[in-house]
Amino acid sequence: MALKFKYATEVGKELSEHFINAIKPSNSLAEPDPALQERFLIPASSLLVPIPLHWHRENVRGFNQSIEVGKTVADSLGWKFVPDLLIKKKQTISQVELRGDERRQNLRGVFALNPSYKLHSTSCILFDDVFTTGSTLIEAAKVLKHSGVEKVWGLTIAR
């Protein structure tokens, strides 16, 4: 919460390091761990796309926590980072204040593909800080799928 609401971007750097260490496959294993292999069936050509904030919320907060952590994760894992592929078209109530169906309704139709992009990738990794109901990732994935992306994965720091 400090990263998201208290302008503690240094927390993001430390969190990124721990997150990368937790998900990065180990090269020191004598036999590859099938669980680790399953985690990385994502093509290296995938784009890491952070969930956008509405421009007003990002201006007030001063940063987007998914961009702060996502850039470090993408760099470390060799994924292309595209922080502005998606845009959030309208401001919504904070998801923290909502439950289940309210969360889904709150986000319905709020994401769009940035019109300045021609999407050529067939796989994207949506990156967000927290997974609660999955509403955010589902709505953003709909936009990518509608735009021609064949495979969309979700990656979050916490549940």
N, CA, C and O atoms as a DFTB+ gen file, in Angstrom:
636 C
 N C O
     1  1       0.808      -1.187       0.000
     2  2       0.000       0.000       0.000
     3  2       0.863       1.268       0.000
     4  3       0.468       2.296      -0.551
     5  1       2.040       1.184       0.622
     6  2       2.900       2.365       0.643
     7  2       3.309       2.760      -0.761
     8  3       3.363       3.947      -1.082
     9  1       3.601       1.764      -1.611
    10  2       3.979       2.057      -2.993
    11  2       2.844       2.749      -3.726
    12  3       3.071       3.703      -4.469
    13  1       1.648       2.279      -3.523
    14  2       0.511       2.746      -4.294
    15  2      -0.026       4.090      -3.819
    16  3      -0.403       4.928      -4.638
    17  1      -0.067       4.303      -2.517
    18  2      -0.777       5.466      -2.004
    19  2       0.079       6.476      -1.243
    20  3      -0.418       7.548      -0.899
    21  1       1.333       6.175      -0.971
    22  2       2.149       7.101      -0.173
    23  2       3.404       7.568      -0.904
    24  3       4.376       7.990      -0.278
    25  1       3.373       7.488      -2.230
    26  2       4.481       8.011      -3.051
    27  2       5.829       7.378      -2.707
    28  3       6.870       8.014      -2.874
    29  1       5.819       6.147      -2.233
    30  2       7.050       5.476      -1.809
    31  2       7.603       4.656      -2.973
    32  3       7.545       3.426      -2.950
    33  1       8.137       5.328      -3.986
    34  2       8.625       4.618      -5.169
    35  2       9.841       3.750      -4.854
    36  3      10.112       2.795      -5.583
    37  1      10.575       4.056      -3.793
    38  2      11.707       3.208      -3.395
    39  2      11.219       1.817      -3.014
    40  3      11.920       0.828      -3.227
    41  1      10.020       1.742      -2.452
    42  2       9.429       0.447      -2.119
    43  2       9.282      -0.372      -3.397
    44  3       9.478      -1.587      -3.380
    45  1       8.941       0.279      -4.494
    46  2       8.784      -0.401      -5.778
    47  2      10.059      -1.072      -6.239
    48  3      10.013      -2.178      -6.777
    49  1      11.190      -0.429      -6.042
    50  2      12.470      -1.020      -6.449
    51  2      12.767      -2.281      -5.650
    52  3      13.177      -3.298      -6.210
    53  1      12.560      -2.210      -4.355
    54  2      12.807      -3.374      -3.507
    55  2      11.811      -4.488      -3.816
    56  3      12.186      -5.659      -3.881
    57  1      10.573      -4.133      -4.000
    58  2       9.533      -5.100      -4.336
    59  2       9.846      -5.774      -5.670
    60  3       9.649      -6.981      -5.816
    61  1      10.326      -5.010      -6.631
    62  2      10.694      -5.565      -7.945
    63  2      11.759      -6.640      -7.801
    64  3      11.655      -7.705      -8.410
    65  1      12.774      -6.368      -7.004
    66  2      13.857      -7.334      -6.811
    67  2      13.337      -8.637      -6.220
    68  3      13.678      -9.718      -6.701
    69  1      12.517      -8.541      -5.185
    70  2      11.960      -9.743      -4.559
    71  2      11.056     -10.501      -5.533
    72  3      11.092     -11.730      -5.598
    73  1      10.257      -9.766      -6.278
    74  2       9.333     -10.370      -7.234
    75  2      10.104     -11.108      -8.326
    76  3       9.774     -12.247      -8.657
    77  1      11.112     -10.478      -8.877
    78  2      11.916     -11.092      -9.943
    79  2      12.587     -12.360      -9.431
    80  3      12.589     -13.381     -10.118
    81  1      13.157     -12.304      -8.230
    82  2      13.798     -13.487      -7.655
    83  2      12.812     -14.626      -7.448
    84  3      13.184     -15.795      -7.552
    85  1      11.561     -14.297      -7.157
    86  2      10.542     -15.321      -6.925
    87  2      10.070     -15.978      -8.216
    88  3       9.700     -17.152      -8.201
    89  1      10.072     -15.250      -9.335
    90  2       9.527     -15.823     -10.568
    91  2      10.577     -16.225     -11.597
    92  3      10.274     -16.973     -12.527
    93  1      11.794     -15.745     -11.445
    94  2      12.823     -16.027     -12.445
    95  2      13.280     -17.483     -12.334
    96  3      13.581     -17.957     -11.238
    97  1      13.332     -18.186     -13.459
    98  2      13.788     -19.571     -13.398
    99  2      15.242     -19.637     -12.944
   100  3      16.060     -18.798     -13.321
   101  1      15.546     -20.623     -12.150
   102  2      16.913     -20.807     -11.659
   103  2      17.717     -21.581     -12.695
   104  3      17.254     -22.593     -13.221
   105  1      18.911     -21.106     -12.982
   106  2      19.787     -21.799     -13.927
   107  2      20.660     -22.835     -13.232
   108  3      21.408     -23.559     -13.888
   109  1      20.568     -22.909     -11.901
   110  2      21.445     -23.801     -11.162
   111  2      20.822     -25.181     -10.915
   112  3      21.437     -26.009     -10.242
   113  1      19.634     -25.447     -11.435
   114  2      18.999     -26.739     -11.213
   115  2      19.642     -27.806     -12.109
   116  3      19.842     -27.585     -13.304
   117  1      19.962     -28.966     -11.516
   118  2      20.518     -30.062     -12.300
   119  2      19.478     -30.544     -13.313
   120  3      19.781     -30.699     -14.496
   121  1      18.256     -30.778     -12.845
   122  2      17.153     -31.126     -13.726
   123  2      16.148     -29.993     -13.696
   124  3      15.803     -29.503     -12.621
   125  1      15.674     -29.569     -14.852
   126  2      14.700     -28.470     -14.863
   127  2      13.451     -28.829     -14.059
   128  3      12.924     -29.935     -14.182
   129  1      13.002     -27.930     -13.271
   130  2      11.785     -28.094     -12.476
   131  2      10.592     -27.850     -13.400
   132  3      10.470     -26.758     -13.954
   133  1       9.700     -28.849     -13.583
   134  2       8.556     -28.669     -14.488
   135  2       7.681     -27.470     -14.117
   136  3       7.128     -26.807     -14.995
   137  1       7.557     -27.196     -12.828
   138  2       6.742     -26.045     -12.406
   139  2       7.351     -24.746     -12.916
   140  3       6.624     -23.845     -13.334
   141  1       8.670     -24.639     -12.888
   142  2       9.329     -23.435     -13.403
   143  2       9.191     -23.354     -14.915
   144  3       8.977     -22.273     -15.465
   145  1       9.313     -24.494     -15.589
   146  2       9.157     -24.486     -17.044
   147  2       7.758     -24.034     -17.425
   148  3       7.595     -23.265     -18.373
   149  1       6.741     -24.501     -16.699
   150  2       5.373     -24.098     -16.999
   151  2       5.194     -22.604     -16.841
   152  3       4.450     -21.981     -17.598
   153  1       5.866     -22.028     -15.871
   154  2       5.738     -20.589     -15.641
   155  2       6.256     -19.782     -16.818
   156  3       5.800     -18.662     -17.045
   157  1       7.196     -20.329     -17.566
   158  2       7.840     -19.548     -18.612
   159  2       7.610     -20.128     -20.000
   160  3       8.535     -20.231     -20.805
   161  1       6.381     -20.499     -20.263
   162  2       5.993     -20.879     -21.609
   163  2       5.603     -19.645     -22.403
   164  3       5.111     -19.743     -23.527
   165  1       5.826     -18.504     -21.817
   166  2       5.527     -17.232     -22.454
   167  2       6.646     -16.927     -23.447
   168  3       7.817     -16.906     -23.067
   169  1       6.308     -16.693     -24.698
   170  2       7.357     -16.405     -25.687
   171  2       8.166     -15.158     -25.322
   172  3       7.632     -14.184     -24.791
   173  1       9.453     -15.215     -25.616
   174  2      10.339     -14.082     -25.331
   175  2       9.910     -12.836     -26.096
   176  3      10.261     -11.723     -25.703
   177  1       9.160     -13.003     -27.180
   178  2       8.715     -11.864     -27.986
   179  2       7.479     -11.178     -27.399
   180  3       6.967     -10.221     -27.980
   181  1       7.003     -11.661     -26.259
   182  2       5.812     -11.072     -25.639
   183  2       6.086      -9.649     -25.179
   184  3       7.215      -9.276     -24.859
   185  1       5.023      -8.876     -25.160
   186  2       5.092      -7.505     -24.640
   187  2       4.592      -7.507     -23.204
   188  3       3.571      -8.128     -22.908
   189  1       5.292      -6.824     -22.313
   190  2       4.799      -6.623     -20.950
   191  2       4.064      -5.291     -20.945
   192  3       4.649      -4.239     -21.199
   193  1       2.769      -5.357     -20.650
   194  2       1.895      -4.192     -20.724
   195  2       1.323      -3.916     -19.334
   196  3       0.494      -4.687     -18.851
   197  1       1.745      -2.842     -18.688
   198  2       1.182      -2.540     -17.376
   199  2      -0.246      -2.021     -17.493
   200  3      -0.611      -1.381     -18.479
   201  1      -1.039      -2.304     -16.480
   202  2      -2.400      -1.785     -16.438
   203  2      -2.312      -0.266     -16.257
   204  3      -1.647       0.213     -15.339
   205  1      -2.976       0.483     -17.126
   206  2      -2.882       1.947     -17.030
   207  2      -3.775       2.520     -15.930
   208  3      -4.795       1.941     -15.557
   209  1      -3.359       3.659     -15.435
   210  2      -4.206       4.474     -14.575
   211  2      -4.845       5.538     -15.458
   212  3      -4.318       5.860     -16.523
   213  1      -5.957       6.074     -15.029
   214  2      -6.518       7.228     -15.725
   215  2      -5.513       8.365     -15.581
   216  3      -4.858       8.466     -14.544
   217  1      -5.374       9.214     -16.580
   218  2      -4.345      10.273     -16.561
   219  2      -4.474      11.162     -15.320
   220  3      -3.462      11.609     -14.780
   221  1      -5.675      11.419     -14.871
   222  2      -5.849      12.292     -13.706
   223  2      -5.295      11.638     -12.440
   224  3      -4.594      12.281     -11.658
   225  1      -5.615      10.347     -12.242
   226  2      -5.113       9.644     -11.058
   227  2      -3.595       9.538     -11.081
   228  3      -2.943       9.684     -10.047
   229  1      -3.031       9.285     -12.263
   230  2      -1.569       9.192     -12.367
   231  2      -0.922      10.544     -12.067
   232  3       0.122      10.599     -11.417
   233  1      -1.534      11.632     -12.536
   234  2      -0.993      12.961     -12.242
   235  2      -1.049      13.283     -10.758
   236  3      -0.103      13.844     -10.207
   237  1      -2.151      12.932     -10.108
   238  2      -2.291      13.186      -8.672
   239  2      -1.283      12.361      -7.884
   240  3      -0.619      12.872      -6.982
   241  1      -1.174      11.082      -8.230
   242  2      -0.270      10.175      -7.517
   243  2       1.188      10.457      -7.869
   244  3       2.077      10.295      -7.033
   245  1       1.427      10.874      -9.095
   246  2       2.792      11.165      -9.527
   247  2       3.469      10.017     -10.254
   248  3       4.564      10.194     -10.788
   249  1       2.852       8.850     -10.287
   250  2       3.422       7.682     -10.954
   251  2       2.362       6.588     -11.036
   252  3       1.318       6.663     -10.388
   253  1       2.649       5.578     -11.842
   254  2       1.818       4.382     -11.926
   255  2       2.661       3.242     -11.381
   256  3       3.701       2.909     -11.950
   257  1       2.219       2.639     -10.277
   258  2       2.998       1.591      -9.621
   259  2       3.231       0.390     -10.537
   260  3       4.268      -0.263     -10.425
   261  1       2.305       0.083     -11.431
   262  2       2.488      -1.037     -12.353
   263  2       3.569      -0.736     -13.385
   264  3       4.256      -1.647     -13.848
   265  1       3.722       0.524     -13.745
   266  2       4.812       0.917     -14.648
   267  2       6.148       0.849     -13.907
   268  3       7.130       0.328     -14.436
   269  1       6.180       1.372     -12.696
   270  2       7.429       1.388     -11.908
   271  2       8.000      -0.017     -11.735
   272  3       9.183      -0.241     -11.992
   273  1       7.175      -0.956     -11.306
   274  2       7.639      -2.320     -11.065
   275  2       7.756      -3.083     -12.388
   276  3       8.708      -3.838     -12.584
   277  1       6.799      -2.892     -13.289
   278  2       6.781      -3.626     -14.553
   279  2       8.011      -3.410     -15.408
   280  3       8.500      -4.353     -16.032
   281  1       8.524      -2.188     -15.452
   282  2       9.721      -1.912     -16.250
   283  2      10.908      -2.741     -15.762
   284  3      11.644      -3.319     -16.562
   285  1      11.082      -2.792     -14.466
   286  2      12.189      -3.563     -13.895
   287  2      12.010      -5.048     -14.188
   288  3      12.975      -5.731     -14.532
   289  1      10.797      -5.550     -14.055
   290  2      10.515      -6.959     -14.321
   291  2      10.800      -7.275     -15.794
   292  3      11.474      -8.261     -16.094
   293  1      10.301      -6.457     -16.700
   294  2      10.513      -6.687     -18.134
   295  2      11.996      -6.674     -18.483
   296  3      12.468      -7.544     -19.215
   297  1      12.729      -5.701     -17.969
   298  2      14.169      -5.620     -18.238
   299  2      14.885      -6.874     -17.754
   300  3      15.734      -7.425     -18.456
   301  1      14.541      -7.319     -16.558
   302  2      15.205      -8.469     -15.968
   303  2      14.898      -9.769     -16.701
   304  3      15.761     -10.641     -16.803
   305  1      13.676      -9.904     -17.214
   306  2      13.271     -11.152     -17.860
   307  2      13.374     -11.095     -19.384
   308  3      13.037     -12.065     -20.063
   309  1      13.840      -9.962     -19.926
   310  2      14.071      -9.848     -21.369
   311  2      12.808      -9.657     -22.188
   312  3      12.790      -9.973     -23.378
   313  1      11.756      -9.147     -21.573
   314  2      10.518      -8.885     -22.297
   315  2      10.486      -7.429     -22.744
   316  3      11.014      -6.554     -22.057
   317  1       9.871      -7.167     -23.890
   318  2       9.707      -5.791     -24.350
   319  2       8.639      -5.118     -23.479
   320  3       7.576      -5.689     -23.231
   321  1       8.933      -3.916     -23.027
   322  2       8.053      -3.177     -22.126
   323  2       7.345      -2.077     -22.908
   324  3       8.000      -1.226     -23.511
   325  1       6.006      -2.085     -22.903
   326  2       5.222      -1.086     -23.630
   327  2       4.243      -0.445     -22.642
   328  3       3.106      -0.898     -22.506
   329  1       4.689       0.613     -21.952
   330  2       3.886       1.179     -20.865
   331  2       2.631       1.924     -21.291
   332  3       1.747       2.155     -20.467
   333  1       2.533       2.304     -22.556
   334  2       1.371       3.090     -22.963
   335  2       0.574       2.433     -24.094
   336  3      -0.087       3.120     -24.874
   337  1       0.641       1.105     -24.179
   338  2      -0.135       0.395     -25.189
   339  2      -1.632       0.513     -24.904
   340  3      -2.434       0.677     -25.823
   341  1      -1.999       0.428     -23.637
   342  2      -3.390       0.585     -23.233
   343  2      -3.587       1.937     -22.571
   344  3      -2.672       2.476     -21.949
   345  1      -4.778       2.474     -22.710
   346  2      -5.143       3.694     -21.998
   347  2      -6.430       3.426     -21.225
   348  3      -7.236       2.573     -21.595
   349  1      -6.595       4.170     -20.157
   350  2      -7.836       4.096     -19.393
   351  2      -8.639       5.322     -19.783
   352  3      -8.252       6.452     -19.485
   353  1      -9.770       5.089     -20.458
   354  2     -10.550       6.158     -21.084
   355  2     -11.299       7.042     -20.101
   356  3     -11.513       8.225     -20.368
   357  1     -11.698       6.485     -18.974
   358  2     -12.447       7.303     -18.022
   359  2     -12.027       6.972     -16.602
   360  3     -11.575       5.866     -16.302
   361  1     -12.186       7.945     -15.754
   362  2     -11.839       7.761     -14.356
   363  2     -12.928       6.926     -13.678
   364  3     -14.117       7.102     -13.944
   365  1     -12.503       6.019     -12.799
   366  2     -13.438       5.145     -12.103
   367  2     -13.243       5.275     -10.597
   368  3     -12.263       5.853     -10.127
   369  1     -14.184       4.733      -9.865
   370  2     -14.041       4.648      -8.412
   371  2     -12.909       3.673      -8.125
   372  3     -12.745       2.692      -8.850
   373  1     -12.130       3.923      -7.085
   374  2     -11.056       3.012      -6.707
   375  2     -11.626       1.622      -6.440
   376  3     -12.627       1.485      -5.736
   377  1     -10.997       0.599      -6.996
   378  2     -11.457      -0.776      -6.823
   379  2     -11.409      -1.214      -5.360
   380  3     -12.156      -2.106      -4.959
   381  1     -10.549      -0.603      -4.571
   382  2     -10.413      -0.947      -3.152
   383  2     -11.751      -0.790      -2.430
   384  3     -12.050      -1.524      -1.488
   385  1     -12.534       0.157      -2.875
   386  2     -13.805       0.461      -2.219
   387  2     -14.945      -0.461      -2.655
   388  3     -16.047      -0.364      -2.115
   389  1     -14.702      -1.356      -3.625
   390  2     -15.774      -2.149      -4.225
   391  2     -15.586      -3.646      -4.008
   392  3     -14.496      -4.116      -3.685
   393  1     -16.681      -4.379      -4.195
   394  2     -16.687      -5.839      -4.080
   395  2     -17.168      -6.456      -5.400
   396  3     -17.875      -5.814      -6.177
   397  1     -16.772      -7.707      -5.639
   398  2     -17.215      -8.554      -6.749
   399  2     -17.850      -7.896      -7.956
   400  3     -17.160      -7.325      -8.800
   401  1     -19.186      -7.979      -8.034
   402  2     -19.909      -7.461      -9.197
   403  2     -19.700      -5.968      -9.384
   404  3     -19.674      -5.484     -10.515
   405  1     -19.549      -5.231      -8.287
   406  2     -19.304      -3.784      -8.388
   407  2     -17.972      -3.524      -9.085
   408  3     -17.864      -2.590      -9.879
   409  1     -16.968      -4.330      -8.799
   410  2     -15.658      -4.187      -9.442
   411  2     -15.778      -4.418     -10.949
   412  3     -15.247      -3.649     -11.751
   413  1     -16.476      -5.476     -11.314
   414  2     -16.641      -5.789     -12.744
   415  2     -17.380      -4.666     -13.468
   416  3     -16.974      -4.248     -14.552
   417  1     -18.445      -4.189     -12.876
   418  2     -19.234      -3.112     -13.489
   419  2     -18.423      -1.815     -13.588
   420  3     -18.505      -1.099     -14.586
   421  1     -17.650      -1.524     -12.555
   422  2     -16.854      -0.307     -12.489
   423  2     -15.848      -0.205     -13.636
   424  3     -15.550       0.893     -14.106
   425  1     -15.328      -1.343     -14.085
   426  2     -14.284      -1.349     -15.111
   427  2     -14.778      -1.689     -16.510
   428  3     -14.004      -1.654     -17.466
   429  1     -16.035      -2.011     -16.636
   430  2     -16.568      -2.430     -17.935
   431  2     -16.341      -1.334     -18.991
   432  3     -16.854      -0.221     -18.874
   433  1     -15.561      -1.680     -20.020
   434  2     -15.346      -0.784     -21.150
   435  2     -14.446       0.415     -20.911
   436  3     -14.471       1.358     -21.702
   437  1     -13.642       0.414     -19.836
   438  2     -12.831       1.609     -19.551
   439  2     -11.460       1.605     -20.234
   440  3     -10.822       2.654     -20.323
   441  1     -10.995       0.452     -20.717
   442  2      -9.679       0.389     -21.354
   443  2      -9.808       0.436     -22.870
   444  3     -10.807      -0.006     -23.438
   445  1      -8.782       0.979     -23.514
   446  2      -8.734       1.038     -24.978
   447  2      -7.285       0.913     -25.426
   448  3      -6.353       1.195     -24.673
   449  1      -7.122       0.483     -26.672
   450  2      -5.794       0.454     -27.268
   451  2      -5.403       1.886     -27.606
   452  3      -6.208       2.635     -28.160
   453  1      -4.197       2.263     -27.285
   454  2      -3.690       3.589     -27.612
   455  2      -3.710       3.732     -29.144
   456  3      -3.088       2.931     -29.842
   457  1      -4.412       4.732     -29.666
   458  2      -4.544       4.859     -31.130
   459  2      -3.224       5.132     -31.857
   460  3      -3.164       5.018     -33.081
   461  1      -2.180       5.487     -31.129
   462  2      -0.900       5.751     -31.794
   463  2      -0.098       4.463     -32.034
   464  3       1.002       4.519     -32.584
   465  1      -0.631       3.314     -31.631
   466  2       0.062       2.038     -31.818
   467  2      -0.590       1.187     -32.882
   468  3      -1.814       1.136     -32.999
   469  1       0.251       0.518     -33.659
   470  2      -0.164      -0.573     -34.526
   471  2       0.342      -1.828     -33.825
   472  3       1.550      -2.025     -33.696
   473  1      -0.557      -2.656     -33.383
   474  2      -0.187      -3.829     -32.603
   475  2       0.253      -4.959     -33.522
   476  3      -0.516      -5.410     -34.371
   477  1       1.507      -5.421     -33.351
   478  2       2.050      -6.484     -34.189
   479  2       2.349      -7.752     -33.402
   480  3       2.612      -8.799     -33.994
   481  1       2.311      -7.673     -32.089
   482  2       2.634      -8.827     -31.263
   483  2       1.438      -9.765     -31.160
   484  3       0.287      -9.331     -31.180
   485  1       1.729     -11.058     -31.051
   486  2       0.653     -12.029     -30.889
   487  2       0.510     -12.468     -29.435
   488  3      -0.389     -13.242     -29.107
   489  1       1.391     -11.978     -28.560
   490  2       1.256     -12.322     -27.150
   491  2       1.653     -11.139     -26.266
   492  3       2.633     -10.437     -26.515
   493  1       0.851     -10.956     -25.231
   494  2       1.081      -9.869     -24.267
   495  2       0.955     -10.395     -22.850
   496  3       0.196     -11.324     -22.576
   497  1       1.709      -9.787     -21.965
   498  2       1.629     -10.086     -20.544
   499  2       1.089      -8.828     -19.879
   500  3       1.758      -7.795     -19.840
   501  1      -0.117      -8.926     -19.361
   502  2      -0.693      -7.793     -18.631
   503  2      -0.124      -7.815     -17.228
   504  3      -0.122      -8.852     -16.566
   505  1       0.357      -6.672     -16.778
   506  2       0.999      -6.605     -15.465
   507  2       0.251      -5.633     -14.559
   508  3       0.008      -4.482     -14.923
   509  1      -0.107      -6.118     -13.373
   510  2      -0.785      -5.284     -12.382
   511  2      -0.199      -5.593     -11.015
   512  3       0.458      -6.617     -10.827
   513  1      -0.436      -4.714     -10.077
   514  2       0.129      -4.911      -8.750
   515  2      -0.615      -5.970      -7.943
   516  3       0.015      -6.821      -7.316
   517  1      -1.947      -5.929      -7.950
   518  2      -2.730      -6.838      -7.103
   519  2      -3.840      -7.509      -7.903
   520  3      -4.513      -6.865      -8.707
   521  1      -4.024      -8.803      -7.678
   522  2      -5.137      -9.563      -8.247
   523  2      -6.131      -9.802      -7.118
   524  3      -5.797     -10.430      -6.113
   525  1      -7.342      -9.306      -7.281
   526  2      -8.385      -9.558      -6.283
   527  2      -9.466     -10.411      -6.928
   528  3      -9.573     -11.599      -6.624
   529  1     -10.265      -9.834      -7.808
   530  2     -11.302     -10.598      -8.504
   531  2     -10.903     -10.919      -9.939
   532  3     -11.548     -11.745     -10.585
   533  1      -9.854     -10.284     -10.448
   534  2      -9.439     -10.469     -11.831
   535  2     -10.138      -9.534     -12.805
   536  3      -9.882      -9.589     -14.008
   537  1     -11.011      -8.682     -12.304
   538  2     -11.791      -7.785     -13.166
   539  2     -10.912      -6.888     -14.022
   540  3     -11.190      -6.693     -15.206
   541  1      -9.864      -6.346     -13.442
   542  2      -8.989      -5.432     -14.179
   543  2      -8.299      -6.161     -15.322
   544  3      -8.297      -5.682     -16.456
   545  1      -7.716      -7.314     -15.028
   546  2      -7.012      -8.068     -16.064
   547  2      -7.977      -8.550     -17.147
   548  3      -7.635      -8.529     -18.330
   549  1      -9.157      -8.975     -16.764
   550  2     -10.141      -9.457     -17.739
   551  2     -10.546      -8.340     -18.700
   552  3     -10.582      -8.548     -19.913
   553  1     -10.847      -7.170     -18.170
   554  2     -11.266      -6.055     -19.033
   555  2     -10.146      -5.610     -19.965
   556  3     -10.394      -5.325     -21.137
   557  1      -8.917      -5.548     -19.458
   558  2      -7.791      -5.152     -20.305
   559  2      -7.505      -6.231     -21.353
   560  3      -7.179      -5.911     -22.496
   561  1      -7.624      -7.496     -20.974
   562  2      -7.386      -8.592     -21.915
   563  2      -8.403      -8.575     -23.053
   564  3      -8.057      -8.895     -24.190
   565  1      -9.632      -8.210     -22.768
   566  2     -10.662      -8.119     -23.814
   567  2     -10.233      -7.145     -24.906
   568  3     -10.422      -7.417     -26.092
   569  1      -9.665      -6.027     -24.516
   570  2      -9.213      -5.023     -25.489
   571  2      -8.090      -5.592     -26.346
   572  3      -8.099      -5.425     -27.566
   573  1      -7.124      -6.262     -25.722
   574  2      -6.007      -6.829     -26.473
   575  2      -6.481      -7.934     -27.415
   576  3      -6.055      -7.989     -28.569
   577  1      -7.345      -8.799     -26.937
   578  2      -7.860      -9.886     -27.771
   579  2      -8.651      -9.324     -28.957
   580  3      -8.512      -9.797     -30.085
   581  1      -9.469      -8.325     -28.693
   582  2     -10.256      -7.688     -29.758
   583  2      -9.342      -7.018     -30.788
   584  3      -9.719      -6.858     -31.949
   585  1      -8.141      -6.628     -30.356
   586  2      -7.176      -5.968     -31.243
   587  2      -6.289      -6.959     -31.979
   588  3      -5.400      -6.555     -32.728
   589  1      -6.521      -8.265     -31.775
   590  2      -5.779      -9.273     -32.527
   591  2      -4.714     -10.034     -31.771
   592  3      -4.053     -10.890     -32.359
   593  1      -4.519      -9.762     -30.499
   594  2      -3.533     -10.505     -29.717
   595  2      -4.084     -11.909     -29.473
   596  3      -5.216     -12.068     -29.014
   597  1      -3.273     -12.931     -29.786
   598  2      -3.735     -14.311     -29.647
   599  2      -3.643     -14.815     -28.213
   600  3      -4.562     -15.473     -27.728
   601  1      -2.560     -14.517     -27.543
   602  2      -2.324     -15.003     -26.170
   603  2      -2.135     -13.823     -25.239
   604  3      -1.330     -12.929     -25.499
   605  1      -2.892     -13.833     -24.146
   606  2      -2.762     -12.788     -23.121
   607  2      -2.591     -13.485     -21.781
   608  3      -3.431     -14.285     -21.369
   609  1      -1.493     -13.168     -21.108
   610  2      -1.241     -13.687     -19.769
   611  2      -1.420     -12.557     -18.778
   612  3      -1.278     -11.383     -19.122
   613  1      -1.733     -12.918     -17.547
   614  2      -1.796     -11.949     -16.464
   615  2      -0.684     -12.239     -15.479
   616  3      -0.430     -13.398     -15.148
   617  1      -0.028     -11.209     -15.013
   618  2       1.045     -11.330     -14.034
   619  2       0.844     -10.253     -12.993
   620  3       0.760      -9.070     -13.323
   621  1       0.768     -10.661     -11.727
   622  2       0.571      -9.700     -10.649
   623  2       1.573      -9.963      -9.538
   624  3       2.150     -11.046      -9.440
   625  1       1.766      -8.958      -8.710
   626  2       2.693      -9.079      -7.584
   627  2       2.043      -9.806      -6.417
   628  3       2.680     -10.620      -5.748
   629  1       0.777      -9.511      -6.180
   630  2       0.110     -10.069      -4.999
   631  2      -1.313     -10.475      -5.328
   632  3      -1.893     -10.069      -6.335
   633  1      -1.843     -11.281      -4.452
   634  2      -3.250     -11.684      -4.553
   635  2      -3.929     -11.312      -3.269
   636  3      -5.126     -11.551      -3.112
